[in-house]
Amino acid sequence: MLNPDLVGRTFPGTKSTTITQESIAAFALALGEPNTDVAPPTFAITISLEQSQSVLVDSGLDWSRVVHGDQRFLINKPLKAGAEITCNSTIESARSMGGNEIITVRSDLIESGEVAVSSWSTLVFRA
């Protein structure tokens, strides 16, 4: 069970990721997207997933029991090759339902001090 004191807490990213043209092209290919000038909107998950997973596992949740519930994105600035990104993760909400933990994490991808992309992941940790 997630400690309720963690709700509302932001966990700053400790490392940066440089987006490569190759990573954009590979992701776009998997989606069938021909335009590789900018990363597809859902590319952000390739950066934010590791950070949010680490935060939740360190909080005592069993990642092997997770089911993805929902995902949404707010694109303030498209992600491009060469961008150096850090990711901050905030646990926005947590509740129990039917013995399951339902947790929403917002991940902010930051480029040059500004939020380029925010994504919200709602995850269900099965009982």
C-alpha atoms as one frame of an Amber mdcrd trajectory, in Angstrom:
protein
   0.000   0.000   0.000   1.268   3.450  -0.917   2.091   5.711   1.990  -0.594
   8.461   1.826   2.040  11.052   2.775   3.553  10.583  -0.704   0.459  11.928
  -2.485   1.262  15.392  -3.778   5.002  14.859  -3.501   7.252  15.547  -6.497
  10.317  13.407  -7.105  12.882  15.315  -9.181  14.709  13.397 -11.879  18.334
  12.733 -11.089  19.604  12.180 -14.618  18.985  13.658 -18.016  18.208  11.957
 -21.294  19.312  13.253 -24.667  16.768  12.452 -27.365  18.373  10.972 -30.468
  17.104  10.972 -34.027  17.491   7.193 -33.988  15.198   6.807 -30.957  12.565
   9.025 -32.585  12.799   7.108 -35.872  12.500   3.716 -34.135   9.468   4.824
 -32.124   7.828   6.404 -35.188   8.437   3.230 -37.217   6.714   1.121 -34.556
   3.670   3.394 -34.862   3.753   3.620 -38.651   4.395   7.368 -38.394   6.344
   8.662 -41.421   7.248  12.060 -39.916  10.371  11.836 -37.788  11.112  15.582
 -37.606   9.588  15.589 -34.115   8.860  12.757 -31.714   5.316  11.349 -31.777
   3.302  12.600 -28.776   3.412   9.240 -26.982   7.239   9.135 -27.257   7.299
  10.926 -23.892   6.450   7.642 -22.152   9.869   6.230 -23.148  11.446   8.817
 -20.872   8.879   9.095 -18.083   8.222   5.379 -17.544  11.597   4.636 -15.976
  11.303   7.586 -13.556   7.739   6.840 -12.447   8.449   3.109 -12.143  11.461
   3.814  -9.949   9.473   6.169  -7.700   6.648   3.667  -7.195   8.889   0.637
  -6.665  10.954   2.621  -4.157   7.652   3.406  -2.418   7.082  -0.305  -1.838
   4.657  -1.150  -4.654   5.054  -4.390  -6.613   5.564  -3.377 -10.266   4.933
  -6.979 -11.399   1.293  -6.524 -10.345   0.625  -3.331 -12.321  -2.055  -2.925
 -14.987  -2.112   0.238 -17.077  -5.379   2.097 -16.545  -5.109   5.368 -18.483
  -2.605   7.686 -20.143  -2.882  11.277 -21.325  -0.454  13.906 -22.556  -0.193
  17.688 -22.661   2.329  18.807 -25.277   3.666  22.319 -24.653   6.595  21.899
 -27.004   7.339  19.005 -29.370  10.283  16.802 -28.482  13.091  16.864 -31.046
  16.419  15.155 -31.526  19.169  16.773 -29.481  16.858  17.883 -26.674  18.220
  17.167 -23.207  15.319  16.166 -20.960  14.923  15.656 -17.235  11.796  14.111
 -15.763  10.065  15.019 -12.516   7.331  12.682 -11.269   4.504  13.737  -8.952
   2.150  11.289  -7.265  -1.116  13.149  -7.835  -3.590  10.707  -6.329  -3.907
   7.291  -4.742  -6.945   5.337  -3.675  -7.954   1.769  -2.890 -10.790   0.051
  -4.700 -11.661  -3.607  -4.393  -8.329  -4.261  -2.701  -6.427  -2.689  -5.608
  -4.303   0.469  -5.403  -5.121   3.015  -8.113  -2.397   5.625  -8.466  -2.056
   8.575 -10.824   1.423   9.910 -11.530   2.139  13.097 -13.486   5.504  13.177
 -15.209   6.862  16.505 -16.403   9.531  16.361 -19.097  11.666  19.447 -18.715
  13.824  20.963 -21.429  15.891  24.079 -20.728  13.973  24.774 -17.524  10.523
  24.604 -19.155   7.954  21.806 -19.146   7.885  20.480 -22.705   5.472  17.593
 -22.056   3.336  16.522 -19.113   1.890  13.037 -19.020  -0.493  11.409 -16.586
  -0.425   7.660 -15.999  -3.119   5.941 -14.008  -1.863   2.590 -12.794  -3.704
  -0.199 -11.025  -1.678  -2.327  -8.644  -3.661  -5.565  -8.381  -4.283  -7.063
  -4.961
